[in-house]
Protein backbone atom coordinates (compact mmCIF):
# COMPACT_ATOMS: atom_id res chain seq x y z
CA UNK A 1 0.00 0.00 0.00
CA UNK A 2 1.44 3.45 -0.95
CA UNK A 3 2.49 5.89 1.73
CA UNK A 4 3.55 9.51 1.57
CA UNK A 5 7.03 8.48 0.41
CA UNK A 6 6.05 5.93 -2.24
CA UNK A 7 2.78 7.46 -3.52
CA UNK A 8 4.69 9.65 -6.00
CA UNK A 9 7.27 7.66 -7.96
CA UNK A 10 10.90 8.78 -8.07
CA UNK A 11 12.22 10.43 -11.21
CA UNK A 12 13.72 8.14 -13.82
CA UNK A 13 17.45 7.77 -13.09
CA UNK A 14 18.60 10.00 -15.96
CA UNK A 15 16.29 12.84 -14.87
CA UNK A 16 17.29 12.36 -11.24
CA UNK A 17 20.98 12.55 -12.18
CA UNK A 18 20.42 15.78 -14.12
CA UNK A 19 18.47 17.28 -11.23
CA UNK A 20 20.99 16.40 -8.52
CA UNK A 21 23.95 17.45 -10.68
CA UNK A 22 22.29 20.83 -11.20
CA UNK A 23 22.18 21.38 -7.43
CA UNK A 24 25.98 21.54 -7.31
CA UNK A 25 25.92 24.36 -9.88
CA UNK A 26 23.57 26.32 -7.60
CA UNK A 27 24.74 25.65 -4.08
CA UNK A 28 27.57 24.48 -1.89
CA UNK A 29 27.76 23.42 1.72
CA UNK A 30 29.41 24.75 4.84
CA UNK A 31 32.05 22.03 4.95
CA UNK A 32 33.23 22.70 1.39
CA UNK A 33 33.32 26.47 2.00
CA UNK A 34 35.28 25.95 5.22
CA UNK A 35 37.83 23.71 3.48
CA UNK A 36 38.23 26.14 0.57
CA UNK A 37 38.74 29.10 2.91
CA UNK A 38 41.19 27.12 5.02
CA UNK A 39 43.25 26.22 1.96
CA UNK A 40 43.92 29.86 1.14
CA UNK A 41 42.81 31.29 -2.20
CA UNK A 42 39.26 29.86 -2.39
CA UNK A 43 38.32 31.29 -5.80
CA UNK A 44 35.15 32.95 -4.51
CA UNK A 45 33.94 35.89 -2.45
CA UNK A 46 31.84 34.80 0.51
CA UNK A 47 29.02 37.28 1.15
CA UNK A 48 27.20 37.43 4.48
CA UNK A 49 23.92 39.01 3.43
CA UNK A 50 22.34 39.36 6.89
CA UNK A 51 21.78 42.63 8.72
CA UNK A 52 24.53 44.52 10.56
CA UNK A 53 23.58 43.32 14.06
CA UNK A 54 23.59 39.65 13.05
CA UNK A 55 26.92 40.09 11.27
CA UNK A 56 28.44 41.81 14.31
CA UNK A 57 27.30 38.97 16.62
CA UNK A 58 29.14 36.39 14.55
CA UNK A 59 29.99 35.61 10.96
CA UNK A 60 32.08 33.20 8.92
CA UNK A 61 35.74 34.27 9.10
CA UNK A 62 36.68 36.01 5.85
CA UNK A 63 33.10 36.81 4.86
CA UNK A 64 32.30 40.21 3.40
CA UNK A 65 29.25 41.88 4.88
CA UNK A 66 26.83 43.03 2.19
CA UNK A 67 23.12 42.81 3.05
CA UNK A 68 21.11 41.47 0.12
CA UNK A 69 19.18 44.73 -0.24
CA UNK A 70 22.45 46.58 -0.90
CA UNK A 71 23.64 44.38 -3.74
CA UNK A 72 23.68 46.83 -6.62
CA UNK A 73 25.94 47.24 -9.64
CA UNK A 74 27.94 50.14 -8.19
CA UNK A 75 28.83 48.18 -5.03
CA UNK A 76 29.75 45.07 -6.98
CA UNK A 77 32.36 46.91 -9.09
CA UNK A 78 34.84 46.51 -6.23
CA UNK A 79 34.74 42.76 -6.89
CA UNK A 80 35.60 43.03 -10.60
CA UNK A 81 38.08 40.15 -10.37
CA UNK A 82 35.84 37.80 -8.39
CA UNK A 83 35.31 34.53 -10.18
CA UNK A 84 32.35 33.46 -8.08
CA UNK A 85 30.19 34.66 -5.21
CA UNK A 86 28.82 32.45 -2.45
CA UNK A 87 25.99 33.91 -0.40
CA UNK A 88 24.75 32.91 3.03
CA UNK A 89 22.30 34.16 5.63
CA UNK A 90 20.95 32.77 8.90
CA UNK A 91 20.28 29.26 7.66
CA UNK A 92 17.86 27.02 5.84
CA UNK A 93 14.88 28.85 7.35
CA UNK A 94 16.00 32.15 5.77
CA UNK A 95 15.72 33.12 2.09
CA UNK A 96 18.21 36.00 2.23
CA UNK A 97 20.94 33.96 0.54
CA UNK A 98 18.59 33.18 -2.35
CA UNK A 99 17.52 36.83 -2.57
CA UNK A 100 21.16 37.88 -2.76
CA UNK A 101 21.93 35.18 -5.32
CA UNK A 102 19.06 36.39 -7.48
CA UNK A 103 20.36 39.98 -7.34
CA UNK A 104 23.86 38.85 -8.27
CA UNK A 105 22.60 36.68 -11.13
CA UNK A 106 20.51 39.59 -12.43
CA UNK A 107 23.73 41.63 -12.48
CA UNK A 108 25.34 38.91 -14.60
CA UNK A 109 27.58 37.62 -11.80
CA UNK A 110 28.27 33.93 -11.10
CA UNK A 111 26.82 32.83 -7.78
CA UNK A 112 26.05 29.87 -5.53
CA UNK A 113 24.31 29.80 -2.18
CA UNK A 114 25.42 28.15 1.05
CA UNK A 115 21.97 27.03 2.26
CA UNK A 116 23.13 25.99 5.75
CA UNK A 117 24.11 29.57 6.54
CA UNK A 118 25.30 30.43 10.03
CA UNK A 119 23.17 27.63 11.47
CA UNK A 120 24.92 25.03 9.33
CA UNK A 121 28.33 26.57 10.01
CA UNK A 122 27.79 26.28 13.76
CA UNK A 123 26.31 22.77 13.40
CA UNK A 124 29.55 21.69 11.71
CA UNK A 125 31.49 23.00 14.73
CA UNK A 126 33.22 25.81 12.85
CA UNK A 127 34.21 29.02 14.63
CA UNK A 128 32.70 32.43 14.00
CA UNK A 129 34.34 35.85 14.04
CA UNK A 130 32.57 38.42 16.16
CA UNK A 131 34.54 41.56 15.53
CA UNK A 132 32.89 43.96 13.13
CA UNK A 133 35.01 44.57 10.02
CA UNK A 134 33.94 47.47 7.86
CA UNK A 135 30.90 46.71 5.73
CA UNK A 136 31.58 46.34 2.04
CA UNK A 137 31.42 49.81 0.55
C-alpha positions in Angstrom: 0.0 0.0 0.0 1.4 3.4 -0.9 2.5 5.9 1.7 3.6 9.5 1.6 7.0 8.5 0.4 6.1 5.9 -2.2 2.8 7.5 -3.5 4.7 9.6 -6.0 7.3 7.7 -8.0 10.9 8.8 -8.1 12.2 10.4 -11.2 13.7 8.1 -13.8 17.5 7.8 -13.1 18.6 10.0 -16.0 16.3 12.8 -14.9 17.3 12.4 -11.2 21.0 12.5 -12.2 20.4 15.8 -14.1 18.5 17.3 -11.2 21.0 16.4 -8.5 23.9 17.5 -10.7 22.3 20.8 -11.2 22.2 21.4 -7.4 26.0 21.5 -7.3 25.9 24.4 -9.9 23.6 26.3 -7.6 24.7 25.6 -4.1 27.6 24.5 -1.9 27.8 23.4 1.7 29.4 24.8 4.8 32.0 22.0 4.9 33.2 22.7 1.4 33.3 26.5 2.0 35.3 25.9 5.2 37.8 23.7 3.5 38.2 26.1 0.6 38.7 29.1 2.9 41.2 27.1 5.0 43.3 26.2 2.0 43.9 29.9 1.1 42.8 31.3 -2.2 39.3 29.9 -2.4 38.3 31.3 -5.8 35.2 32.9 -4.5 33.9 35.9 -2.5 31.8 34.8 0.5 29.0 37.3 1.1 27.2 37.4 4.5 23.9 39.0 3.4 22.3 39.4 6.9 21.8 42.6 8.7 24.5 44.5 10.6 23.6 43.3 14.1 23.6 39.7 13.1 26.9 40.1 11.3 28.4 41.8 14.3 27.3 39.0 16.6 29.1 36.4 14.5 30.0 35.6 11.0 32.1 33.2 8.9 35.7 34.3 9.1 36.7 36.0 5.9 33.1 36.8 4.9 32.3 40.2 3.4 29.2 41.9 4.9 26.8 43.0 2.2 23.1 42.8 3.0 21.1 41.5 0.1 19.2 44.7 -0.2 22.4 46.6 -0.9 23.6 44.4 -3.7 23.7 46.8 -6.6 25.9 47.2 -9.6 27.9 50.1 -8.2 28.8 48.2 -5.0 29.8 45.1 -7.0 32.4 46.9 -9.1 34.8 46.5 -6.2 34.7 42.8 -6.9 35.6 43.0 -10.6 38.1 40.2 -10.4 35.8 37.8 -8.4 35.3 34.5 -10.2 32.4 33.5 -8.1 30.2 34.7 -5.2 28.8 32.4 -2.5 26.0 33.9 -0.4 24.7 32.9 3.0 22.3 34.2 5.6 21.0 32.8 8.9 20.3 29.3 7.7 17.9 27.0 5.8 14.9 28.9 7.4 16.0 32.2 5.8 15.7 33.1 2.1 18.2 36.0 2.2 20.9 34.0 0.5 18.6 33.2 -2.3 17.5 36.8 -2.6 21.2 37.9 -2.8 21.9 35.2 -5.3 19.1 36.4 -7.5 20.4 40.0 -7.3 23.9 38.8 -8.3 22.6 36.7 -11.1 20.5 39.6 -12.4 23.7 41.6 -12.5 25.3 38.9 -14.6 27.6 37.6 -11.8 28.3 33.9 -11.1 26.8 32.8 -7.8 26.1 29.9 -5.5 24.3 29.8 -2.2 25.4 28.2 1.1 22.0 27.0 2.3 23.1 26.0 5.7 24.1 29.6 6.5 25.3 30.4 10.0 23.2 27.6 11.5 24.9 25.0 9.3 28.3 26.6 10.0 27.8 26.3 13.8 26.3 22.8 13.4 29.6 21.7 11.7 31.5 23.0 14.7 33.2 25.8 12.8 34.2 29.0 14.6 32.7 32.4 14.0 34.3 35.8 14.0 32.6 38.4 16.2 34.5 41.6 15.5 32.9 44.0 13.1 35.0 44.6 10.0 33.9 47.5 7.9 30.9 46.7 5.7 31.6 46.3 2.0 31.4 49.8 0.5 
